């Protein structure tokens, strides 16, 4: 219980102001398309140069946790995920907003994020030594099977047709191959200068989700429900809390999945949210309601997104191995101040380490308070007239795509993908499996190639990829996931024989 003796440092005036400012700023940055948690933390690093190591980490940690949750705001209200981690949130959250339950969806997302985040930080506090050793067990073969496990989700993710879901995912996998091969340096499908560096995931995310929305508004000239019909009913916090406790199954699934995925280096919050969403649907008795504005989908996705934050720092603080891109930026913040994370961090700099972790625990609570306080006003965005909304979303899309690398090439790619997705949606294809394929492609490819190189120097690829307890466990999960997806698809679309004598 050593961490309790350092709780007072969080409530020192300067530290508390930085915690509050970082939380509020993170919510705003997270709700801005194109500003991912990694970018938000990186933008704040220069502000830590004249702060003490503890104060600087408090600012960065607060921004990290709140940015992940803030991305749900635009995911729910505009169907534009603020970051890849919020992709799954948009699937049901936006439908709830269009049904006039935007404030309710935001309440549930922030409450679920806070719950998952607190559990994740508690895991970081109490299980760090044990989990650090377990995290080291993951090599290229295990990360490859983790990516394949994510691929098995593609067929049933936000798509009424299993085949179309798989085809969408395959398109995403193909898009992920554009550019130079990171390991062998080969050129692949580079038919324009803007594609030389590959397709940026943030630009793709904005284009695939935002541009079809804009074109839909322009094509219809109004929302699916008229602006006058969309109301913003008052949502009491106790009602939202009661609804959260009634969906404890999805909350638990999201928290457990997020904690496990967060611990695995290089996987990321976007996979945590999508896998949690898929698992919550598989275990739900109301699985057919997912994708139609079902609160369980929002709860599972958002609890997973923030539950992964604490465990993702375990390899960083104990082994100097950043478990995510954002953790790598935090590593830079530590090194700038002359602090080298590792096994002796908690012995040489206990005040810095424990105060930082405690601030993340308090930051989760502040994030929930600020998020819920602004939810009712934010939900009123549904009443904005369609022409103004379409123009605002388009401006945000262009700004978000350009700000990632200050490149107009990303803007052109974003627009091209968005227009293509608009027409694909007319034929029943979905953006979510396409984005998942785009995210998982590089992870699966890089770890397969690295694993193959290691296998060639040992006993061959078959033994390297298909032996060992952890490999076999992951392979079994892949097989079970595929079997369940086929079974679920068959149950949704049973084969029917036409009756004789009935004209068709």
C-alpha positions in Angstrom: 0.0 0.0 0.0 3.0 2.3 -0.6 1.1 4.3 -3.1 -1.2 5.7 -0.4 1.6 7.6 1.2 2.1 9.6 -2.0 -1.5 10.6 -2.6 -1.0 14.0 -1.0 1.3 15.1 -3.9 -1.7 14.9 -6.3 -3.5 17.6 -4.4 -0.7 20.2 -4.2 -2.0 23.4 -5.8 0.1 23.3 -8.9 -0.3 19.6 -9.4 -4.0 19.8 -9.0 -4.4 22.7 -11.4 -2.3 20.8 -14.0 -4.5 17.7 -13.5 -7.7 19.7 -14.0 -6.3 21.5 -17.0 -4.9 18.4 -18.6 -8.2 16.6 -18.1 -10.3 19.4 -19.6 -7.8 20.0 -22.4 -7.7 16.2 -23.1 -11.5 16.1 -23.5 -11.4 18.9 -26.0 -8.4 17.5 -27.9 -10.0 14.0 -27.9 -13.2 15.4 -29.4 -11.2 17.0 -32.3 -11.0 14.6 -35.3 -7.4 14.0 -36.2 -5.9 14.6 -32.8 -5.2 11.1 -31.4 -4.1 10.5 -27.7 -0.5 10.1 -29.0 -0.6 13.5 -30.8 -2.3 15.2 -27.8 0.4 14.0 -25.4 3.2 14.9 -27.9 1.8 18.4 -28.2 1.9 18.9 -24.5 5.5 17.8 -24.0 7.0 21.3 -24.6 4.9 22.6 -21.8 6.6 20.2 -19.4 10.1 21.6 -19.9 9.8 24.1 -17.0 7.9 21.8 -14.8 9.2 19.3 -12.3 9.2 15.6 -13.5 6.2 14.8 -11.3 4.1 17.8 -12.5 5.0 17.2 -16.1 3.9 13.5 -15.9 0.7 14.5 -14.2 -0.1 16.8 -17.1 0.7 14.2 -19.7 -1.1 11.4 -17.9 -4.3 13.5 -17.5 -4.3 14.3 -21.2 -3.7 10.7 -22.1 -6.7 9.3 -20.1 -9.1 12.1 -21.0 -8.3 12.2 -24.7 -9.2 8.5 -25.0 -12.6 9.2 -23.5 -13.1 12.6 -25.3 -13.0 10.9 -28.7 -16.4 9.4 -27.9 -18.0 12.8 -28.1 -17.7 13.1 -31.9 -18.1 9.4 -32.3 -21.5 9.5 -30.8 -22.7 12.9 -32.0 -21.2 12.9 -35.6 -20.2 9.3 -36.2 -16.6 10.6 -36.5 -14.4 8.7 -34.0 -12.1 11.2 -32.3 -9.4 8.5 -32.4 -9.1 4.9 -33.6 -9.9 3.7 -30.1 -13.5 5.1 -30.5 -14.4 3.3 -33.7 -16.6 0.7 -31.9 -18.3 3.5 -29.9 -19.7 5.1 -33.1 -21.5 1.9 -34.1 -24.3 2.2 -31.5 -23.6 5.6 -30.0 -24.4 7.6 -33.2 -27.6 5.6 -33.6 -28.6 6.6 -30.0 -27.9 10.2 -30.8 -30.0 10.2 -33.9 -32.8 8.6 -31.9 -32.6 11.6 -29.5 -30.6 9.9 -26.8 -27.2 11.7 -27.3 -26.9 12.8 -23.7 -27.8 9.4 -22.5 -25.1 7.8 -24.7 -22.5 10.4 -23.6 -23.4 9.7 -19.9 -22.9 6.0 -20.4 -19.7 6.4 -22.3 -18.1 8.6 -19.7 -19.3 6.4 -16.8 -18.0 3.3 -18.5 -14.7 4.9 -19.4 -14.3 6.0 -15.8 -15.1 2.6 -14.4 -12.7 0.8 -16.9 -10.0 3.5 -16.3 -10.1 3.1 -12.5 -9.9 -0.7 -12.8 -7.0 -0.4 -15.3 -5.0 1.9 -13.0 -5.7 -0.4 -10.0 -4.2 -3.2 -12.0 -1.2 -1.0 -12.7 -0.8 -0.3 -9.0 -1.3 -3.8 -7.6 -0.2 -6.3 -10.3 2.7 -4.4 -12.0 5.5 -6.9 -11.1 3.6 -10.0 -12.1 2.1 -8.5 -15.3 5.5 -7.1 -16.4 6.9 -10.6 -16.6 3.8 -11.9 -18.4 4.0 -9.1 -21.0 7.5 -10.2 -21.9 6.2 -13.5 -23.0 4.6 -12.0 -26.1 6.8 -12.4 -29.1 6.2 -12.0 -32.9 4.2 -15.3 -33.2 1.9 -14.4 -30.3 1.3 -10.9 -31.7 0.6 -12.3 -35.1 -2.1 -14.6 -33.7 -3.5 -11.7 -31.7 -3.9 -9.8 -35.0 -5.5 -12.8 -36.7 -7.9 -13.1 -33.7 -8.9 -9.5 -34.4 -9.3 -10.3 -38.1 -11.9 -13.0 -37.2 -14.1 -10.2 -35.8 -14.3 -8.6 -39.2 -17.0 -10.7 -40.7 -19.7 -9.9 -38.1 -18.7 -6.3 -37.2 -21.4 -3.8 -38.0 -22.6 -5.6 -41.1 -25.8 -7.5 -41.8 -24.0 -9.7 -44.3 -21.1 -11.9 -43.2 -19.6 -12.0 -46.7 -19.8 -8.3 -47.1 -18.2 -7.8 -43.7 -15.3 -10.1 -44.8 -15.0 -8.3 -48.1 -14.9 -4.9 -46.3 -12.1 -6.2 -44.1 -10.2 -7.6 -47.1 -10.3 -4.1 -48.7 -8.9 -2.7 -45.5 -6.1 -5.3 -45.5 -5.3 -4.4 -49.0 -5.2 -0.7 -48.2 -2.8 -1.4 -45.4 -0.3 -2.8 -47.8 0.0 0.4 -49.8 3.4 2.1 -49.5 6.8 0.7 -48.7 7.3 -2.5 -46.9 8.7 -1.6 -43.5 11.0 -4.6 -43.3 12.0 -5.4 -46.9 11.6 -1.9 -48.4 9.6 -3.0 -51.4 7.1 -0.6 -53.2 3.5 -1.8 -53.2 0.6 -0.2 -55.0 2.1 3.3 -55.1 0.3 4.9 -58.0 0.3 8.5 -56.6 2.8 10.6 -54.7 0.3 10.9 -51.7 0.6 7.2 -51.2 4.3 7.0 -50.9 4.2 6.8 -47.1 1.2 4.5 -47.1 -2.3 5.5 -45.9 -2.3 7.3 -42.6 -4.8 5.7 -40.3 -6.1 9.0 -38.9 -6.8 10.4 -42.4 -8.5 7.1 -43.4 -10.6 7.0 -40.2 -11.9 10.5 -40.8 -12.6 9.9 -44.5 -14.3 6.6 -44.0 -16.6 7.8 -41.3 -17.0 11.6 -41.9 -17.3 12.1 -45.6 -20.1 9.5 -46.2 -22.0 11.5 -43.5 -21.5 14.7 -45.3 -22.5 13.3 -48.6 -25.5 11.7 -47.0 -26.6 15.1 -45.6 -26.1 16.7 -49.0 -27.9 13.9 -50.9 -30.9 13.9 -48.6 -31.0 17.5 -47.6 -31.9 16.5 -44.1 -31.2 13.9 -41.4 -33.0 10.6 -41.5 -35.2 12.1 -38.8 -36.1 15.7 -39.4 -34.3 18.3 -37.3 -37.5 19.3 -35.6 -38.1 15.7 -34.6 -34.8 15.3 -32.8 -35.1 16.3 -29.2 -32.6 16.3 -26.4 -34.4 14.9 -23.3 -32.9 15.6 -19.9 -30.9 12.8 -18.6 -30.4 12.4 -14.9 -27.0 11.1 -13.8 -28.6 8.6 -11.4 -30.7 7.2 -14.3 -27.5 6.7 -16.3 -25.7 5.1 -13.4 -28.6 2.8 -12.8 -28.5 1.8 -16.5 -24.8 1.2 -16.3 -25.2 -1.2 -13.4 -28.0 -3.0 -15.3 -25.5 -3.8 -18.0 -22.8 -5.1 -15.7 -22.0 -8.0 -18.2 -20.9 -5.7 -21.0 -19.1 -3.4 -18.5 -17.2 -6.4 -17.2 -16.4 -7.8 -20.6 -15.1 -4.4 -21.8 -13.0 -3.9 -18.7 -11.4 -7.4 -18.8 -10.7 -7.3 -22.6 -9.3 -3.7 -22.3 -7.0 -4.7 -19.4 -5.6 -7.7 -21.2 -5.1 -6.0 -24.6 -3.6 -3.0 -23.0 -0.9 -5.1 -21.4 0.2 -6.6 -24.8 2.9 -4.3 -26.3 2.0 -2.9 -29.7 -1.7 -3.9 -29.9 -3.5 -0.6 -29.0 -6.8 0.7 -27.8 -8.5 0.5 -31.1 -8.3 -3.3 -31.0 -9.4 -3.3 -27.4 -12.6 -1.5 -28.2 -13.5 -3.5 -31.2 -12.7 -6.9 -29.6 -14.7 -5.9 -26.5 -17.7 -4.8 -28.6 -17.6 -8.1 -30.5 -17.3 -10.2 -27.3 -20.1 -8.2 -25.6 -22.4 -8.9 -28.5 -21.5 -12.6 -28.6 -22.4 -13.0 -24.9 -25.5 -10.7 -24.9 -29.0 -12.2 -25.1 -29.9 -9.1 -27.2 -27.1 -9.5 -29.8 -29.5 -8.5 -32.6 -29.9 -5.1 -31.1 -26.2 -4.2 -31.5 -25.7 -1.7 -34.2 -29.2 -0.3 -33.8 -28.5 2.1 -30.9 -28.0 -0.5 -28.1 -26.3 0.9 -24.9 -24.4 -2.3 -24.3 -22.3 -1.6 -27.4 -21.3 1.9 -26.1 -20.6 0.6 -22.6 -18.4 -2.3 -23.7 -16.4 -0.2 -26.2 -15.7 2.7 -23.8 -14.9 0.6 -20.8 -12.3 -1.3 -22.8 -10.7 1.9 -24.3 -9.9 3.3 -20.9 -9.2 0.0 -19.1 -6.3 -0.5 -21.4 -4.6 2.8 -20.4 -3.2 1.6 -17.0 -2.0 -1.8 -18.2 -0.3 -0.3 -21.3 2.0 1.6 -18.9 3.2 -1.6 -17.1 5.9 -2.6 -19.6 7.0 1.1 -19.7 7.4 1.7 -16.0 8.9 -1.6 -15.2 10.8 -2.7 -18.3 11.4 0.5 -20.2 9.3 -1.0 -23.1 6.5 1.3 -24.3 3.4 -0.8 -24.8 1.7 1.7 -27.1 2.6 4.8 -29.2 1.3 7.0 -26.5 3.4 5.2 -23.9 6.5 5.8 -26.2 5.8 9.6 -26.0 5.5 9.3 -22.2 8.9 7.6 -22.2 10.3 10.6 -24.0 8.8 12.8 -21.3 10.5 10.7 -18.6 13.9 10.8 -20.4 13.8 14.5 -20.9 13.7 14.9 -17.1 16.5 12.5 -16.6 14.4 9.6 -15.3 15.0 6.2 -16.7 12.1 3.8 -16.2 12.9 0.2 -15.3 12.9 -2.2 -12.4 14.4 0.3 -10.0 12.1 3.2 -10.9 9.9 2.7 -7.8 13.1 2.5 -5.6 15.0 5.5 -7.0 12.0 7.8 -7.8 9.1 6.6 -5.8 7.5 10.0 -5.4 7.5 10.6 -9.2 6.2 7.1 -10.1 3.5 6.8 -7.4 2.3 10.4 -7.7 2.0 10.0 -11.4 0.0 6.8 -11.0 -2.2 8.3 -8.3 -2.9 11.3 -10.5 -4.2 9.0 -13.2 -6.6 7.5 -10.7 -7.9 10.9 -9.7 -7.9 12.0 -13.3 -10.4 9.3 -14.2 -12.9 10.7 -11.7 -12.4 14.2 -12.9 -12.9 13.1 -16.5 -16.2 11.5 -15.6 -17.4 14.7 -13.8 -16.4 17.1 -16.6 -17.6 14.8 -19.3 -21.1 14.3 -17.8 -21.3 18.0 -16.9 -20.9 19.0 -20.6 -22.9 16.0 -22.1 -26.3 17.8 -22.1 -24.9 20.8 -24.0 -22.8 18.7 -26.4 -25.9 16.5 -27.2 -27.7 19.6 -28.6 -25.4 19.4 -31.6 -28.1 17.1 -33.1 -30.4 20.1 -33.5 -27.9 22.0 -35.7 -29.5 22.6 -39.2 -28.2 20.1 -41.7 -26.4 22.6 -44.1 -24.4 24.1 -41.2 -23.7 20.6 -39.8 -22.5 19.3 -43.2 -20.2 22.3 -43.6 -18.8 22.0 -40.1 -18.1 18.3 -40.4 -16.4 18.8 -43.7 -14.1 21.6 -42.2 -13.3 19.4 -39.3 -12.5 16.5 -41.6 -10.1 18.6 -43.7 -8.5 20.2 -40.7 -8.1 16.8 -38.9 -6.6 15.1 -41.9 -4.1 17.9 -42.7 -3.0 18.4 -39.1 -1.6 14.9 -38.8 1.4 15.4 -41.1 0.7 18.9 -42.5 0.2 17.2 -45.9 -2.5 17.9 -48.5 -1.8 14.4 -49.7 -3.6 13.1 -46.6 -6.5 15.3 -47.4 -6.8 13.9 -50.9 -6.6 10.4 -49.6 -9.2 11.1 -47.0 -11.6 12.5 -49.6 -11.0 9.6 -52.0 -11.6 7.0 -49.3 -14.7 8.9 -48.1 -16.3 9.1 -51.5 -15.5 5.4 -52.1 -17.1 4.4 -48.8 -20.2 6.4 -49.6 -20.9 4.3 -52.6 -19.9 1.0 -50.9 -22.4 1.8 -48.2 -25.1 1.9 -50.8 -24.4 -1.8 -51.5 -24.5 -2.8 -47.8 -20.8 -2.6 -47.0 -19.6 -1.1 -43.7 -16.7 1.2 -42.7 -15.9 -0.5 -39.4 -14.6 -3.8 -40.7 -12.7 -1.9 -43.4 -10.9 0.2 -40.8 -10.2 -2.8 -38.6 -8.5 -4.5 -41.6 -6.5 -1.3 -42.2 -5.3 -1.3 -38.6 -4.6 -5.0 -38.2 -2.8 -5.5 -41.6 0.5 -3.9 -40.6 0.5 -5.7 -37.2 -0.1 -9.1 -38.7 2.3 -8.6 -41.6 5.2 -7.2 -39.5 5.0 -9.9 -36.8 4.6 -12.7 -39.4 7.7 -11.5 -41.3 9.7 -11.1 -38.0 8.5 -14.5 -36.8 9.4 -16.1 -40.1 13.0 -14.7 -39.8 13.3 -16.0 -36.3 11.8 -19.4 -37.3 14.3 -19.8 -40.2 17.1 -19.5 -37.7 15.5 -22.1 -35.4 13.3 -25.1 -36.2 11.1 -23.8 -38.9 7.9 -21.7 -39.1 5.4 -24.5 -38.3 7.0 -25.2 -35.0 7.6 -21.6 -34.2 4.0 -20.5 -34.8 2.1 -23.6 -33.7 3.9 -24.8 -30.6 3.9 -23.4 -27.1 1.1 -23.0 -24.6 0.4 -19.3 -25.5 0.4 -20.0 -29.2 -1.9 -22.9 -28.9 -4.3 -20.9 -26.7 -4.5 -18.1 -29.2 -5.0 -20.5 -32.1 -7.8 -22.1 -30.2 -9.4 -18.7 -29.7 -9.1 -17.9 -33.4 -10.8 -21.2 -34.3 -13.6 -20.7 -31.8 -14.1 -17.1 -33.0 -14.4 -18.2 -36.6 -16.8 -21.0 -35.7 -19.0 -18.7 -33.7 -19.1 -16.1 -36.5 -20.2 -18.8 -39.0 -22.8 -20.1 -36.6 -24.1 -16.6 -35.8 -24.3 -15.7 -39.5 -26.2 -19.0 -40.2 -28.6 -18.2 -37.3 -29.2 -14.7 -38.7 -29.7 -15.8 -42.2 -31.2 -19.3 -42.2 -31.5 -21.1 -45.5 -35.1 -21.1 -46.6 -36.7 -23.1 -49.4 -39.4 -21.3 -51.5 -42.9 -22.8 -51.2 -44.1 -24.7 -54.2 -46.8 -23.0 -56.2 -45.9 -19.5 -55.0 -44.7 -17.1 -57.6 -41.4 -15.3 -56.9 
